[in-house]
Amino acid sequence: MTFSPDPRKNPAAAAVVKRFKDKGIEPEGYVLYTYAAFQTWKQAVEKAKSTEAEAVIKAMNDTEFDTVVGKFKFNEKGDPNLPPYAVYRWSKGGYEQITE
């Protein structure tokens, strides 16, 4: 199967992963990507000094964000310059990224 790279393995996410696990929550799937989206919005609002959409969008287009999924910028199409997908092997109720 394909999916985005597992952000739980990113050193930038270690502290947040620990906080989730300490509460009995496994932050799998889109959990950390959603967390990163809120971090991105917060950083853009802080840079824009506003929550007005145009100001936030401008800040999002002009900023490198530091999040649990790593540092990234948006390209001219609005896509983040993060690794796009990884390939995983599903076996016995679990999955592991194939790196070879």
SVG drawing of the C-alpha trace seen along z (x, -y; Angstrom):
<svg xmlns="http://www.w3.org/2000/svg" viewBox="-10 -42 27 54">
<polyline fill="none" stroke="black" stroke-width="0.4" points="0.0,0.0 1.1,-3.6 0.7,-6.4 2.6,-9.4 5.9,-8.7 5.2,-7.8 5.7,-11.1 5.9,-9.2 9.5,-8.3 10.5,-11.9 12.7,-13.2 10.7,-16.5 7.6,-14.7 9.2,-12.8 7.8,-15.0 4.3,-15.2 4.3,-11.4 5.3,-10.9 2.4,-13.2 -0.1,-11.3 1.2,-7.9 1.2,-9.0 -2.5,-9.6 -3.0,-6.1 -3.4,-7.4 -1.4,-6.0 -0.9,-8.9 -1.2,-6.9 -2.6,-7.8 -3.4,-11.5 -3.1,-12.4 0.3,-14.1 -0.5,-15.5 -3.5,-17.2 -1.4,-18.5 1.1,-19.9 -1.7,-21.7 -2.7,-23.5 1.0,-24.3 1.2,-25.7 -1.9,-27.8 -0.7,-29.1 2.7,-30.1 1.1,-31.8 -1.3,-33.8 1.6,-34.9 3.6,-36.0 0.6,-37.8 -0.4,-39.3 -3.9,-38.6 -6.5,-35.9 -7.8,-37.5 -7.7,-35.0 -5.7,-37.1 -3.0,-37.9 -2.7,-34.3 -2.5,-33.0 0.2,-35.5 2.1,-34.4 1.6,-30.7 3.1,-31.4 6.1,-33.2 7.1,-31.1 9.0,-27.9 7.1,-26.1 8.6,-24.0 6.2,-21.2 5.9,-17.7 6.2,-16.4 9.4,-18.4 10.3,-21.8 8.5,-22.7 7.3,-25.4 4.4,-25.5 5.4,-25.5 3.8,-27.7 0.9,-25.2 0.2,-25.2 1.7,-21.8 4.1,-21.2 7.6,-20.2 7.5,-17.2 8.3,-13.6 5.1,-12.6 4.5,-8.9 6.1,-5.8 5.4,-2.1 4.3,0.1 3.9,3.9 0.8,5.0 1.2,8.2 -0.4,9.9 -2.5,6.9 0.4,4.4 2.4,2.5 6.1,1.5 7.6,-0.9 9.6,0.8 12.9,-1.1 14.7,1.2"/>
</svg>
